[in-house]
Amino acid sequence: MTVAFALDFIPRRMRELGYENNYITRWRQLQLDGNQTLIIEAHNQYYYLIKPNLDFIVQSKFGVNDLTDTSINEMQYEHRGKITIKNKSNNPQLIQFIQVIPQHG
């Protein structure tokens, strides 16, 4: 997913989910050390993966994004809930998301 696509998609997705314009967005650029796994608890938030690469596995209840796993028939870019991010490289790597936080009420 590109930034341009995400910024076009997110308002439509939030309307679809009933939030209309009641949400905030944040740019998240996370650096993971070599072979590090990071868990994000995003139960009331959405994370949109930007420009995935071969060095990361991103997994949540919405699905998986792992460009090296040929058994996955659909890569997921939208994640929510407990999100597990694994850097498969031995080197530090950056991964980018747009975080969407719906506002209730």
JOBEL-V648541 format. One record per residue. N is the residue number from 1. OMEGA is omega in radians with two decimals (999 if undefined). NEAR is the number of other ideal C-beta (glycine too) atoms within 12 Angstrom. Layout:
# JOBEL-V648541
n=N omega=OMEGA near=NEAR
n=N omega=OMEGA near=NEAR
This chain:
# JOBEL-V648541
n=1 omega=3.09 near=26
n=2 omega=3.09 near=16
n=3 omega=-3.11 near=19
n=4 omega=3.13 near=12
n=5 omega=-3.12 near=18
n=6 omega=-3.11 near=29
n=7 omega=3.03 near=19
n=8 omega=-3.05 near=14
n=9 omega=-3.00 near=23
n=10 omega=3.13 near=33
n=11 omega=3.11 near=19
n=12 omega=3.14 near=16
n=13 omega=3.13 near=26
n=14 omega=3.05 near=27
n=15 omega=3.13 near=15
n=16 omega=-3.13 near=14
n=17 omega=3.07 near=19
n=18 omega=-3.12 near=13
n=19 omega=-3.07 near=24
n=20 omega=3.13 near=15
n=21 omega=-3.07 near=15
n=22 omega=3.11 near=16
n=23 omega=3.03 near=24
n=24 omega=3.10 near=17
n=25 omega=3.08 near=27
n=26 omega=3.03 near=19
n=27 omega=3.13 near=17
n=28 omega=3.03 near=27
n=29 omega=-3.03 near=16
n=30 omega=3.05 near=27
n=31 omega=3.08 near=18
n=32 omega=3.05 near=29
n=33 omega=3.11 near=17
n=34 omega=3.12 near=15
n=35 omega=3.13 near=17
n=36 omega=3.00 near=23
n=37 omega=3.13 near=19
n=38 omega=3.07 near=26
n=39 omega=3.10 near=18
n=40 omega=3.06 near=26
n=41 omega=-3.05 near=15
n=42 omega=-3.02 near=29
n=43 omega=3.12 near=16
n=44 omega=-3.11 near=17
n=45 omega=3.07 near=30
n=46 omega=3.08 near=37
n=47 omega=3.12 near=42
n=48 omega=-3.09 near=39
n=49 omega=-3.14 near=39
n=50 omega=3.05 near=32
n=51 omega=3.13 near=24
n=52 omega=3.08 near=29
n=53 omega=-3.04 near=21
n=54 omega=-3.04 near=16
n=55 omega=-3.05 near=26
n=56 omega=2.89 near=37
n=57 omega=3.07 near=34
n=58 omega=-3.06 near=44
n=59 omega=3.07 near=28
n=60 omega=3.10 near=29
n=61 omega=3.10 near=17
n=62 omega=-3.14 near=23
n=63 omega=-3.02 near=23
n=64 omega=2.93 near=28
n=65 omega=3.11 near=35
n=66 omega=-3.03 near=26
n=67 omega=-3.14 near=20
n=68 omega=-3.11 near=18
n=69 omega=-3.09 near=20
n=70 omega=3.11 near=8
n=71 omega=3.12 near=9
n=72 omega=-3.08 near=17
n=73 omega=3.06 near=10
n=74 omega=3.11 near=13
n=75 omega=-3.14 near=24
n=76 omega=3.13 near=26
n=77 omega=3.11 near=30
n=78 omega=-3.10 near=35
n=79 omega=-3.12 near=39
n=80 omega=3.13 near=30
n=81 omega=3.09 near=20
n=82 omega=-3.10 near=19
n=83 omega=3.10 near=36
n=84 omega=3.14 near=27
n=85 omega=-3.10 near=35
n=86 omega=3.00 near=26
n=87 omega=-3.12 near=26
n=88 omega=-3.12 near=23
n=89 omega=3.02 near=21
n=90 omega=-3.07 near=12
n=91 omega=3.02 near=14
n=92 omega=-3.11 near=15
n=93 omega=3.05 near=26
n=94 omega=3.03 near=21
n=95 omega=-3.02 near=34
n=96 omega=3.09 near=28
n=97 omega=2.81 near=37
n=98 omega=3.14 near=36
n=99 omega=3.10 near=29
n=100 omega=-3.11 near=33
n=101 omega=3.10 near=22
n=102 omega=3.09 near=26
n=103 omega=-3.11 near=16
n=104 omega=3.04 near=12
n=105 omega=999 near=5
